[in-house]
Amino acid sequence: MVNANSDTFQTEVIQKSSSAPVLVDFWAPWCGPCRMLGPILEKLEQEAAGAWHLVKVNTDEEPGLAGQFNVSGIPHCVLFSNGQPVDQFTGALPEHMLREFLGKHVLDDSARELA
């Protein structure tokens, strides 16, 4: 898991998503559901062992990035593949739904077990 800002977003998300999907978690420290979702996403990323990457963007510090991706509520996650957003969800989904969401997009055989 890495934190990104407007200076690092191109490298950490757009470029990195050409080799493996990148899930961007738009969050804020004051957001209760964000604090619930974050540890689950971090656990799933560790389990995936590089099949996909997690990048967190603090919307309080990066309102421009949040606006660029039409984030109107948080937590809001956008999945990037080959430099493009391919799917998204808003809200603190339960772990089984997160596994299903990621399983639809992660092509690595070991990651298919997520679904």
Backbone as XML, in Angstrom:
<?xml version="1.0"?>
<chain id="A" units="angstrom">
  <residue number="1" name="MET">
    <atom name="N" x="0.852" y="-1.173" z="0.000"/>
    <atom name="CA" x="0.000" y="0.000" z="0.000"/>
    <atom name="C" x="0.892" y="1.228" z="0.000"/>
  </residue>
  <residue number="2" name="VAL">
    <atom name="N" x="0.542" y="2.167" z="-0.865"/>
    <atom name="CA" x="1.245" y="3.443" z="-0.886"/>
    <atom name="C" x="0.216" y="4.561" z="-0.845"/>
  </residue>
  <residue number="3" name="ASN">
    <atom name="N" x="0.655" y="5.704" z="-0.375"/>
    <atom name="CA" x="-0.166" y="6.906" z="-0.409"/>
    <atom name="C" x="0.243" y="7.711" z="-1.624"/>
  </residue>
  <residue number="4" name="ALA">
    <atom name="N" x="-0.736" y="8.249" z="-2.329"/>
    <atom name="CA" x="-0.434" y="9.042" z="-3.515"/>
    <atom name="C" x="-1.010" y="10.438" z="-3.360"/>
  </residue>
  <residue number="5" name="ASN">
    <atom name="N" x="-0.390" y="11.371" z="-4.069"/>
    <atom name="CA" x="-0.901" y="12.737" z="-4.149"/>
    <atom name="C" x="-0.848" y="13.156" z="-5.614"/>
  </residue>
  <residue number="6" name="SER">
    <atom name="N" x="-1.161" y="14.398" z="-5.880"/>
    <atom name="CA" x="-1.216" y="14.844" z="-7.272"/>
    <atom name="C" x="0.148" y="14.739" z="-7.957"/>
  </residue>
  <residue number="7" name="ASP">
    <atom name="N" x="1.233" y="14.800" z="-7.184"/>
    <atom name="CA" x="2.572" y="14.687" z="-7.770"/>
    <atom name="C" x="2.943" y="13.244" z="-8.108"/>
  </residue>
  <residue number="8" name="THR">
    <atom name="N" x="2.433" y="12.285" z="-7.356"/>
    <atom name="CA" x="2.839" y="10.886" z="-7.543"/>
    <atom name="C" x="1.770" y="10.019" z="-8.215"/>
  </residue>
  <residue number="9" name="PHE">
    <atom name="N" x="0.581" y="10.562" z="-8.442"/>
    <atom name="CA" x="-0.535" y="9.773" z="-8.973"/>
    <atom name="C" x="-0.196" y="9.150" z="-10.326"/>
  </residue>
  <residue number="10" name="GLN">
    <atom name="N" x="0.426" y="9.912" z="-11.203"/>
    <atom name="CA" x="0.767" y="9.407" z="-12.538"/>
    <atom name="C" x="1.645" y="8.154" z="-12.439"/>
  </residue>
  <residue number="11" name="THR">
    <atom name="N" x="2.645" y="8.203" z="-11.580"/>
    <atom name="CA" x="3.564" y="7.075" z="-11.433"/>
    <atom name="C" x="2.936" y="5.916" z="-10.672"/>
  </residue>
  <residue number="12" name="GLU">
    <atom name="N" x="2.334" y="6.215" z="-9.527"/>
    <atom name="CA" x="1.832" y="5.165" z="-8.635"/>
    <atom name="C" x="0.563" y="4.485" z="-9.150"/>
  </residue>
  <residue number="13" name="VAL">
    <atom name="N" x="-0.220" y="5.199" z="-9.958"/>
    <atom name="CA" x="-1.493" y="4.631" z="-10.423"/>
    <atom name="C" x="-1.474" y="4.380" z="-11.928"/>
  </residue>
  <residue number="14" name="ILE">
    <atom name="N" x="-1.353" y="5.433" z="-12.707"/>
    <atom name="CA" x="-1.488" y="5.307" z="-14.161"/>
    <atom name="C" x="-0.409" y="4.379" z="-14.729"/>
  </residue>
  <residue number="15" name="GLN">
    <atom name="N" x="0.852" y="4.652" z="-14.413"/>
    <atom name="CA" x="1.934" y="3.825" z="-14.960"/>
    <atom name="C" x="1.935" y="2.423" z="-14.359"/>
  </residue>
  <residue number="16" name="LYS">
    <atom name="N" x="1.771" y="2.326" z="-13.051"/>
    <atom name="CA" x="1.830" y="1.017" z="-12.383"/>
    <atom name="C" x="0.695" y="0.104" z="-12.844"/>
  </residue>
  <residue number="17" name="SER">
    <atom name="N" x="-0.447" y="0.688" z="-13.251"/>
    <atom name="CA" x="-1.589" y="-0.137" z="-13.652"/>
    <atom name="C" x="-1.390" y="-0.809" z="-15.007"/>
  </residue>
  <residue number="18" name="SER">
    <atom name="N" x="-0.291" y="-0.501" z="-15.696"/>
    <atom name="CA" x="-0.017" y="-1.200" z="-16.953"/>
    <atom name="C" x="0.522" y="-2.608" z="-16.694"/>
  </residue>
  <residue number="19" name="SER">
    <atom name="N" x="1.055" y="-2.857" z="-15.493"/>
    <atom name="CA" x="1.573" y="-4.190" z="-15.189"/>
    <atom name="C" x="0.648" y="-5.000" z="-14.279"/>
  </residue>
  <residue number="20" name="ALA">
    <atom name="N" x="-0.159" y="-4.325" z="-13.460"/>
    <atom name="CA" x="-1.130" y="-4.999" z="-12.586"/>
    <atom name="C" x="-2.202" y="-3.986" z="-12.212"/>
  </residue>
  <residue number="21" name="PRO">
    <atom name="N" x="-3.439" y="-4.432" z="-12.000"/>
    <atom name="CA" x="-4.491" y="-3.487" z="-11.611"/>
    <atom name="C" x="-4.116" y="-2.728" z="-10.335"/>
  </residue>
  <residue number="22" name="VAL">
    <atom name="N" x="-4.567" y="-1.479" z="-10.272"/>
    <atom name="CA" x="-4.333" y="-0.631" z="-9.103"/>
    <atom name="C" x="-5.684" y="-0.154" z="-8.586"/>
  </residue>
  <residue number="23" name="LEU">
    <atom name="N" x="-5.955" y="-0.426" z="-7.316"/>
    <atom name="CA" x="-7.181" y="0.041" z="-6.679"/>
    <atom name="C" x="-6.852" y="1.297" z="-5.884"/>
  </residue>
  <residue number="24" name="VAL">
    <atom name="N" x="-7.502" y="2.401" z="-6.241"/>
    <atom name="CA" x="-7.296" y="3.663" z="-5.537"/>
    <atom name="C" x="-8.426" y="3.842" z="-4.536"/>
  </residue>
  <residue number="25" name="ASP">
    <atom name="N" x="-8.052" y="3.971" z="-3.278"/>
    <atom name="CA" x="-8.997" y="4.172" z="-2.180"/>
    <atom name="C" x="-8.984" y="5.651" z="-1.812"/>
  </residue>
  <residue number="26" name="PHE">
    <atom name="N" x="-10.045" y="6.367" z="-2.198"/>
    <atom name="CA" x="-10.209" y="7.767" z="-1.806"/>
    <atom name="C" x="-10.842" y="7.772" z="-0.420"/>
  </residue>
  <residue number="27" name="TRP">
    <atom name="N" x="-10.191" y="8.395" z="0.551"/>
    <atom name="CA" x="-10.602" y="8.315" z="1.950"/>
    <atom name="C" x="-10.275" y="9.624" z="2.664"/>
  </residue>
  <residue number="28" name="ALA">
    <atom name="N" x="-10.680" y="9.705" z="3.919"/>
    <atom name="CA" x="-10.313" y="10.830" z="4.790"/>
    <atom name="C" x="-10.200" y="10.303" z="6.219"/>
  </residue>
  <residue number="29" name="PRO">
    <atom name="N" x="-9.321" y="10.904" z="7.019"/>
    <atom name="CA" x="-9.096" y="10.408" z="8.382"/>
    <atom name="C" x="-10.331" y="10.468" z="9.283"/>
  </residue>
  <residue number="30" name="TRP">
    <atom name="N" x="-11.236" y="11.393" z="9.038"/>
    <atom name="CA" x="-12.416" y="11.564" z="9.885"/>
    <atom name="C" x="-13.555" y="10.617" z="9.508"/>
  </residue>
  <residue number="31" name="CYS">
    <atom name="N" x="-13.398" y="9.867" z="8.431"/>
    <atom name="CA" x="-14.470" y="9.024" z="7.879"/>
    <atom name="C" x="-14.454" y="7.639" z="8.528"/>
  </residue>
  <residue number="32" name="GLY">
    <atom name="N" x="-15.472" y="7.342" z="9.342"/>
    <atom name="CA" x="-15.565" y="6.048" z="10.014"/>
    <atom name="C" x="-15.563" y="4.865" z="9.066"/>
  </residue>
  <residue number="33" name="PRO">
    <atom name="N" x="-16.431" y="4.859" z="8.035"/>
    <atom name="CA" x="-16.418" y="3.740" z="7.088"/>
    <atom name="C" x="-15.066" y="3.576" z="6.384"/>
  </residue>
  <residue number="34" name="CYS">
    <atom name="N" x="-14.363" y="4.684" z="6.153"/>
    <atom name="CA" x="-13.031" y="4.602" z="5.532"/>
    <atom name="C" x="-12.069" y="3.846" z="6.437"/>
  </residue>
  <residue number="35" name="ARG">
    <atom name="N" x="-12.170" y="4.115" z="7.732"/>
    <atom name="CA" x="-11.282" y="3.456" z="8.694"/>
    <atom name="C" x="-11.615" y="1.968" z="8.821"/>
  </residue>
  <residue number="36" name="MET">
    <atom name="N" x="-12.846" y="1.588" z="8.495"/>
    <atom name="CA" x="-13.220" y="0.167" z="8.489"/>
    <atom name="C" x="-12.707" y="-0.519" z="7.219"/>
  </residue>
  <residue number="37" name="LEU">
    <atom name="N" x="-12.836" y="0.158" z="6.086"/>
    <atom name="CA" x="-12.478" y="-0.430" z="4.799"/>
    <atom name="C" x="-10.969" y="-0.574" z="4.618"/>
  </residue>
  <residue number="38" name="GLY">
    <atom name="N" x="-10.215" y="0.422" z="5.040"/>
    <atom name="CA" x="-8.772" y="0.447" z="4.803"/>
    <atom name="C" x="-8.037" y="-0.821" z="5.212"/>
  </residue>
  <residue number="39" name="PRO">
    <atom name="N" x="-8.193" y="-1.284" z="6.460"/>
    <atom name="CA" x="-7.469" y="-2.494" z="6.875"/>
    <atom name="C" x="-7.863" y="-3.743" z="6.085"/>
  </residue>
  <residue number="40" name="ILE">
    <atom name="N" x="-9.110" y="-3.829" z="5.664"/>
    <atom name="CA" x="-9.543" y="-4.985" z="4.865"/>
    <atom name="C" x="-8.850" y="-4.960" z="3.507"/>
  </residue>
  <residue number="41" name="LEU">
    <atom name="N" x="-8.816" y="-3.778" z="2.871"/>
    <atom name="CA" x="-8.143" y="-3.665" z="1.576"/>
    <atom name="C" x="-6.658" y="-3.990" z="1.704"/>
  </residue>
  <residue number="42" name="GLU">
    <atom name="N" x="-6.032" y="-3.504" z="2.776"/>
    <atom name="CA" x="-4.605" y="-3.775" z="2.981"/>
    <atom name="C" x="-4.354" y="-5.276" z="3.156"/>
  </residue>
  <residue number="43" name="LYS">
    <atom name="N" x="-5.227" y="-5.950" z="3.877"/>
    <atom name="CA" x="-5.110" y="-7.405" z="4.069"/>
    <atom name="C" x="-5.254" y="-8.133" z="2.732"/>
  </residue>
  <residue number="44" name="LEU">
    <atom name="N" x="-6.250" y="-7.742" z="1.929"/>
    <atom name="CA" x="-6.470" y="-8.397" z="0.643"/>
    <atom name="C" x="-5.299" y="-8.158" z="-0.304"/>
  </residue>
  <residue number="45" name="GLU">
    <atom name="N" x="-4.719" y="-6.957" z="-0.258"/>
    <atom name="CA" x="-3.558" y="-6.679" z="-1.109"/>
    <atom name="C" x="-2.390" y="-7.584" z="-0.717"/>
  </residue>
  <residue number="46" name="GLN">
    <atom name="N" x="-2.173" y="-7.760" z="0.567"/>
    <atom name="CA" x="-1.086" y="-8.644" z="1.019"/>
    <atom name="C" x="-1.330" y="-10.076" z="0.557"/>
  </residue>
  <residue number="47" name="GLU">
    <atom name="N" x="-2.563" y="-10.540" z="0.668"/>
    <atom name="CA" x="-2.902" y="-11.901" z="0.233"/>
    <atom name="C" x="-2.671" y="-12.082" z="-1.264"/>
  </residue>
  <residue number="48" name="ALA">
    <atom name="N" x="-2.896" y="-11.030" z="-2.037"/>
    <atom name="CA" x="-2.797" y="-11.119" z="-3.493"/>
    <atom name="C" x="-1.351" y="-11.175" z="-3.977"/>
  </residue>
  <residue number="49" name="ALA">
    <atom name="N" x="-0.405" y="-10.821" z="-3.131"/>
    <atom name="CA" x="1.028" y="-10.954" z="-3.434"/>
    <atom name="C" x="1.422" y="-10.354" z="-4.783"/>
  </residue>
  <residue number="50" name="GLY">
    <atom name="N" x="0.997" y="-9.113" z="-5.026"/>
    <atom name="CA" x="1.410" y="-8.419" z="-6.241"/>
    <atom name="C" x="0.469" y="-8.541" z="-7.417"/>
  </residue>
  <residue number="51" name="ALA">
    <atom name="N" x="-0.612" y="-9.302" z="-7.284"/>
    <atom name="CA" x="-1.567" y="-9.444" z="-8.387"/>
    <atom name="C" x="-2.312" y="-8.135" z="-8.636"/>
  </residue>
  <residue number="52" name="TRP">
    <atom name="N" x="-2.413" y="-7.289" z="-7.616"/>
    <atom name="CA" x="-2.976" y="-5.945" z="-7.737"/>
    <atom name="C" x="-2.351" y="-5.094" z="-6.633"/>
  </residue>
  <residue number="53" name="HIS">
    <atom name="N" x="-2.456" y="-3.774" z="-6.800"/>
    <atom name="CA" x="-1.834" y="-2.849" z="-5.851"/>
    <atom name="C" x="-2.881" y="-1.905" z="-5.277"/>
  </residue>
  <residue number="54" name="LEU">
    <atom name="N" x="-2.667" y="-1.505" z="-4.034"/>
    <atom name="CA" x="-3.542" y="-0.562" z="-3.348"/>
    <atom name="C" x="-2.832" y="0.775" z="-3.217"/>
  </residue>
  <residue number="55" name="VAL">
    <atom name="N" x="-3.523" y="1.837" z="-3.617"/>
    <atom name="CA" x="-3.021" y="3.202" z="-3.470"/>
    <atom name="C" x="-4.099" y="3.999" z="-2.760"/>
  </residue>
  <residue number="56" name="LYS">
    <atom name="N" x="-3.706" y="4.728" z="-1.728"/>
    <atom name="CA" x="-4.667" y="5.519" z="-0.962"/>
    <atom name="C" x="-4.467" y="7.004" z="-1.265"/>
  </residue>
  <residue number="57" name="VAL">
    <atom name="N" x="-5.591" y="7.718" z="-1.422"/>
    <atom name="CA" x="-5.570" y="9.161" z="-1.647"/>
    <atom name="C" x="-6.443" y="9.814" z="-0.587"/>
  </residue>
  <residue number="58" name="ASN">
    <atom name="N" x="-5.843" y="10.658" z="0.227"/>
    <atom name="CA" x="-6.559" y="11.400" z="1.261"/>
    <atom name="C" x="-7.286" y="12.568" z="0.588"/>
  </residue>
  <residue number="59" name="THR">
    <atom name="N" x="-8.614" y="12.520" z="0.578"/>
    <atom name="CA" x="-9.392" y="13.544" z="-0.127"/>
    <atom name="C" x="-9.308" y="14.910" z="0.543"/>
  </residue>
  <residue number="60" name="ASP">
    <atom name="N" x="-9.009" y="14.960" z="1.840"/>
    <atom name="CA" x="-8.825" y="16.252" z="2.504"/>
    <atom name="C" x="-7.579" y="16.951" z="1.980"/>
  </residue>
  <residue number="61" name="GLU">
    <atom name="N" x="-6.538" y="16.171" z="1.702"/>
    <atom name="CA" x="-5.278" y="16.723" z="1.220"/>
    <atom name="C" x="-5.240" y="16.857" z="-0.296"/>
  </residue>
  <residue number="62" name="GLU">
    <atom name="N" x="-6.061" y="16.096" z="-0.997"/>
    <atom name="CA" x="-6.049" y="16.069" z="-2.464"/>
    <atom name="C" x="-7.452" y="16.243" z="-3.053"/>
  </residue>
  <residue number="63" name="PRO">
    <atom name="N" x="-8.113" y="17.383" z="-2.774"/>
    <atom name="CA" x="-9.462" y="17.573" z="-3.316"/>
    <atom name="C" x="-9.492" y="17.615" z="-4.844"/>
  </residue>
  <residue number="64" name="GLY">
    <atom name="N" x="-8.400" y="18.034" z="-5.463"/>
    <atom name="CA" x="-8.345" y="18.071" z="-6.923"/>
    <atom name="C" x="-8.431" y="16.685" z="-7.536"/>
  </residue>
  <residue number="65" name="LEU">
    <atom name="N" x="-7.703" y="15.737" z="-6.965"/>
    <atom name="CA" x="-7.768" y="14.355" z="-7.462"/>
    <atom name="C" x="-9.152" y="13.771" z="-7.235"/>
  </residue>
  <residue number="66" name="ALA">
    <atom name="N" x="-9.720" y="14.044" z="-6.075"/>
    <atom name="CA" x="-11.071" y="13.549" z="-5.790"/>
    <atom name="C" x="-12.059" y="14.096" z="-6.814"/>
  </residue>
  <residue number="67" name="GLY">
    <atom name="N" x="-11.944" y="15.368" z="-7.135"/>
    <atom name="CA" x="-12.825" y="15.980" z="-8.123"/>
    <atom name="C" x="-12.617" y="15.413" z="-9.511"/>
  </residue>
  <residue number="68" name="GLN">
    <atom name="N" x="-11.380" y="15.132" z="-9.851"/>
    <atom name="CA" x="-11.059" y="14.593" z="-11.169"/>
    <atom name="C" x="-11.758" y="13.254" z="-11.412"/>
  </residue>
  <residue number="69" name="PHE">
    <atom name="N" x="-11.974" y="12.492" z="-10.337"/>
    <atom name="CA" x="-12.617" y="11.184" z="-10.469"/>
    <atom name="C" x="-14.032" y="11.176" z="-9.904"/>
  </residue>
  <residue number="70" name="ASN">
    <atom name="N" x="-14.630" y="12.363" z="-9.816"/>
    <atom name="CA" x="-16.033" y="12.530" z="-9.413"/>
    <atom name="C" x="-16.367" y="11.852" z="-8.095"/>
  </residue>
  <residue number="71" name="VAL">
    <atom name="N" x="-15.471" y="11.980" z="-7.132"/>
    <atom name="CA" x="-15.704" y="11.400" z="-5.816"/>
    <atom name="C" x="-16.649" y="12.319" z="-5.058"/>
  </residue>
  <residue number="72" name="SER">
    <atom name="N" x="-17.866" y="11.832" z="-4.799"/>
    <atom name="CA" x="-18.844" y="12.650" z="-4.080"/>
    <atom name="C" x="-19.115" y="12.111" z="-2.686"/>
  </residue>
  <residue number="73" name="GLY">
    <atom name="N" x="-18.716" y="10.880" z="-2.430"/>
    <atom name="CA" x="-18.852" y="10.270" z="-1.112"/>
    <atom name="C" x="-17.665" y="9.360" z="-0.875"/>
  </residue>
  <residue number="74" name="ILE">
    <atom name="N" x="-17.312" y="9.171" z="0.379"/>
    <atom name="CA" x="-16.178" y="8.305" z="0.690"/>
    <atom name="C" x="-16.579" y="7.289" z="1.749"/>
  </residue>
  <residue number="75" name="PRO">
    <atom name="N" x="-15.923" y="6.146" z="1.772"/>
    <atom name="CA" x="-14.838" y="5.739" z="0.886"/>
    <atom name="C" x="-15.338" y="5.485" z="-0.541"/>
  </residue>
  <residue number="76" name="HIS">
    <atom name="N" x="-14.481" y="5.826" z="-1.477"/>
    <atom name="CA" x="-14.779" y="5.626" z="-2.893"/>
    <atom name="C" x="-13.541" y="4.989" z="-3.510"/>
  </residue>
  <residue number="77" name="CYS">
    <atom name="N" x="-13.707" y="3.851" z="-4.157"/>
    <atom name="CA" x="-12.576" y="3.138" z="-4.742"/>
    <atom name="C" x="-12.734" y="3.056" z="-6.251"/>
  </residue>
  <residue number="78" name="VAL">
    <atom name="N" x="-11.630" y="3.314" z="-6.948"/>
    <atom name="CA" x="-11.598" y="3.242" z="-8.403"/>
    <atom name="C" x="-10.492" y="2.267" z="-8.792"/>
  </residue>
  <residue number="79" name="LEU">
    <atom name="N" x="-10.835" y="1.293" z="-9.624"/>
    <atom name="CA" x="-9.856" y="0.313" z="-10.084"/>
    <atom name="C" x="-9.326" y="0.732" z="-11.450"/>
  </residue>
  <residue number="80" name="PHE">
    <atom name="N" x="-8.003" y="0.803" z="-11.564"/>
    <atom name="CA" x="-7.344" y="1.181" z="-12.811"/>
    <atom name="C" x="-6.652" y="-0.029" z="-13.414"/>
  </residue>
  <residue number="81" name="SER">
    <atom name="N" x="-6.753" y="-0.141" z="-14.730"/>
    <atom name="CA" x="-6.027" y="-1.157" z="-15.479"/>
    <atom name="C" x="-5.560" y="-0.515" z="-16.776"/>
  </residue>
  <residue number="82" name="ASN">
    <atom name="N" x="-4.313" y="-0.728" z="-17.126"/>
    <atom name="CA" x="-3.738" y="-0.131" z="-18.339"/>
    <atom name="C" x="-3.962" y="1.376" z="-18.402"/>
  </residue>
  <residue number="83" name="GLY">
    <atom name="N" x="-3.828" y="2.028" z="-17.257"/>
    <atom name="CA" x="-3.902" y="3.483" z="-17.204"/>
    <atom name="C" x="-5.296" y="4.072" z="-17.203"/>
  </residue>
  <residue number="84" name="GLN">
    <atom name="N" x="-6.323" y="3.223" z="-17.221"/>
    <atom name="CA" x="-7.697" y="3.709" z="-17.305"/>
    <atom name="C" x="-8.538" y="3.201" z="-16.135"/>
  </residue>
  <residue number="85" name="PRO">
    <atom name="N" x="-9.491" y="4.026" z="-15.663"/>
    <atom name="CA" x="-10.427" y="3.510" z="-14.661"/>
    <atom name="C" x="-11.366" y="2.498" z="-15.319"/>
  </residue>
  <residue number="86" name="VAL">
    <atom name="N" x="-11.509" y="1.323" z="-14.694"/>
    <atom name="CA" x="-12.335" y="0.269" z="-15.288"/>
    <atom name="C" x="-13.542" y="-0.102" z="-14.437"/>
  </residue>
  <residue number="87" name="ASP">
    <atom name="N" x="-13.510" y="0.230" z="-13.148"/>
    <atom name="CA" x="-14.640" y="-0.085" z="-12.275"/>
    <atom name="C" x="-14.489" y="0.729" z="-11.001"/>
  </residue>
  <residue number="88" name="GLN">
    <atom name="N" x="-15.575" y="0.829" z="-10.237"/>
    <atom name="CA" x="-15.528" y="1.614" z="-9.007"/>
    <atom name="C" x="-16.666" y="1.212" z="-8.088"/>
  </residue>
  <residue number="89" name="PHE">
    <atom name="N" x="-16.525" y="1.584" z="-6.835"/>
    <atom name="CA" x="-17.611" y="1.415" z="-5.870"/>
    <atom name="C" x="-17.464" y="2.471" z="-4.789"/>
  </residue>
  <residue number="90" name="THR">
    <atom name="N" x="-18.582" y="2.747" z="-4.127"/>
    <atom name="CA" x="-18.596" y="3.695" z="-3.016"/>
    <atom name="C" x="-19.156" y="2.983" z="-1.796"/>
  </residue>
  <residue number="91" name="GLY">
    <atom name="N" x="-18.532" y="3.218" z="-0.661"/>
    <atom name="CA" x="-18.997" y="2.628" z="0.587"/>
    <atom name="C" x="-18.066" y="1.542" z="1.084"/>
  </residue>
  <residue number="92" name="ALA">
    <atom name="N" x="-18.215" y="1.219" z="2.348"/>
    <atom name="CA" x="-17.386" y="0.187" z="2.980"/>
    <atom name="C" x="-18.028" y="-1.173" z="2.749"/>
  </residue>
  <residue number="93" name="LEU">
    <atom name="N" x="-17.674" y="-1.798" z="1.641"/>
    <atom name="CA" x="-18.228" y="-3.109" z="1.318"/>
    <atom name="C" x="-17.672" y="-4.156" z="2.274"/>
  </residue>
  <residue number="94" name="PRO">
    <atom name="N" x="-18.462" y="-5.200" z="2.566"/>
    <atom name="CA" x="-17.935" y="-6.294" z="3.383"/>
    <atom name="C" x="-16.858" y="-7.067" z="2.609"/>
  </residue>
  <residue number="95" name="GLU">
    <atom name="N" x="-16.037" y="-7.780" z="3.340"/>
    <atom name="CA" x="-14.887" y="-8.457" z="2.738"/>
    <atom name="C" x="-15.272" y="-9.378" z="1.585"/>
  </residue>
  <residue number="96" name="HIS">
    <atom name="N" x="-16.348" y="-10.149" z="1.724"/>
    <atom name="CA" x="-16.706" y="-11.077" z="0.640"/>
    <atom name="C" x="-17.065" y="-10.331" z="-0.643"/>
  </residue>
  <residue number="97" name="MET">
    <atom name="N" x="-17.668" y="-9.154" z="-0.528"/>
    <atom name="CA" x="-18.000" y="-8.366" z="-1.722"/>
    <atom name="C" x="-16.745" y="-7.737" z="-2.325"/>
  </residue>
  <residue number="98" name="LEU">
    <atom name="N" x="-15.789" y="-7.354" z="-1.489"/>
    <atom name="CA" x="-14.516" y="-6.836" z="-1.990"/>
    <atom name="C" x="-13.774" y="-7.924" z="-2.760"/>
  </residue>
  <residue number="99" name="ARG">
    <atom name="N" x="-13.782" y="-9.134" z="-2.220"/>
    <atom name="CA" x="-13.134" y="-10.255" z="-2.911"/>
    <atom name="C" x="-13.781" y="-10.497" z="-4.274"/>
  </residue>
  <residue number="100" name="GLU">
    <atom name="N" x="-15.101" y="-10.420" z="-4.315"/>
    <atom name="CA" x="-15.823" y="-10.610" z="-5.576"/>
    <atom name="C" x="-15.477" y="-9.503" z="-6.570"/>
  </residue>
  <residue number="101" name="PHE">
    <atom name="N" x="-15.476" y="-8.254" z="-6.106"/>
    <atom name="CA" x="-15.139" y="-7.109" z="-6.953"/>
    <atom name="C" x="-13.744" y="-7.284" z="-7.548"/>
  </residue>
  <residue number="102" name="LEU">
    <atom name="N" x="-12.770" y="-7.587" z="-6.703"/>
    <atom name="CA" x="-11.397" y="-7.739" z="-7.174"/>
    <atom name="C" x="-11.251" y="-8.958" z="-8.073"/>
  </residue>
  <residue number="103" name="GLY">
    <atom name="N" x="-11.933" y="-10.031" z="-7.749"/>
    <atom name="CA" x="-11.849" y="-11.251" z="-8.540"/>
    <atom name="C" x="-12.320" y="-11.075" z="-9.974"/>
  </residue>
  <residue number="104" name="LYS">
    <atom name="N" x="-13.218" y="-10.114" z="-10.204"/>
    <atom name="CA" x="-13.703" y="-9.847" z="-11.570"/>
    <atom name="C" x="-12.610" y="-9.254" z="-12.448"/>
  </residue>
  <residue number="105" name="HIS">
    <atom name="N" x="-11.614" y="-8.622" z="-11.830"/>
    <atom name="CA" x="-10.644" y="-7.848" z="-12.604"/>
    <atom name="C" x="-9.215" y="-8.356" z="-12.535"/>
  </residue>
  <residue number="106" name="VAL">
    <atom name="N" x="-8.908" y="-9.160" z="-11.552"/>
    <atom name="CA" x="-7.535" y="-9.618" z="-11.374"/>
    <atom name="C" x="-7.369" y="-10.932" z="-12.119"/>
  </residue>
  <residue number="107" name="LEU">
    <atom name="N" x="-6.412" y="-10.971" z="-13.037"/>
    <atom name="CA" x="-6.274" y="-12.118" z="-13.927"/>
    <atom name="C" x="-5.310" y="-13.168" z="-13.414"/>
  </residue>
  <residue number="108" name="ASP">
    <atom name="N" x="-4.507" y="-12.831" z="-12.430"/>
    <atom name="CA" x="-3.542" y="-13.775" z="-11.881"/>
    <atom name="C" x="-4.275" y="-14.975" z="-11.281"/>
  </residue>
  <residue number="109" name="ASP">
    <atom name="N" x="-3.808" y="-16.176" z="-11.569"/>
    <atom name="CA" x="-4.481" y="-17.387" z="-11.089"/>
    <atom name="C" x="-4.605" y="-17.422" z="-9.573"/>
  </residue>
  <residue number="110" name="SER">
    <atom name="N" x="-3.563" y="-17.016" z="-8.872"/>
    <atom name="CA" x="-3.638" y="-17.048" z="-7.412"/>
    <atom name="C" x="-4.676" y="-16.060" z="-6.902"/>
  </residue>
  <residue number="111" name="ALA">
    <atom name="N" x="-4.879" y="-14.977" z="-7.635"/>
    <atom name="CA" x="-5.845" y="-13.975" z="-7.207"/>
    <atom name="C" x="-7.278" y="-14.410" z="-7.497"/>
  </residue>
  <residue number="112" name="ARG">
    <atom name="N" x="-7.459" y="-15.354" z="-8.412"/>
    <atom name="CA" x="-8.816" y="-15.825" z="-8.691"/>
    <atom name="C" x="-9.437" y="-16.464" z="-7.462"/>
  </residue>
  <residue number="113" name="GLU">
    <atom name="N" x="-8.583" y="-16.917" z="-6.556"/>
    <atom name="CA" x="-9.077" y="-17.489" z="-5.311"/>
    <atom name="C" x="-9.784" y="-16.431" z="-4.473"/>
  </residue>
  <residue number="114" name="LEU">
    <atom name="N" x="-9.534" y="-15.153" z="-4.782"/>
    <atom name="CA" x="-10.201" y="-14.071" z="-4.056"/>
    <atom name="C" x="-11.702" y="-14.110" z="-4.299"/>
  </residue>
  <residue number="115" name="ALA">
    <atom name="N" x="-12.093" y="-14.572" z="-5.474"/>
    <atom name="CA" x="-13.506" y="-14.508" z="-5.850"/>
    <atom name="C" x="-14.283" y="-15.576" z="-5.251"/>
  </residue>
</chain>
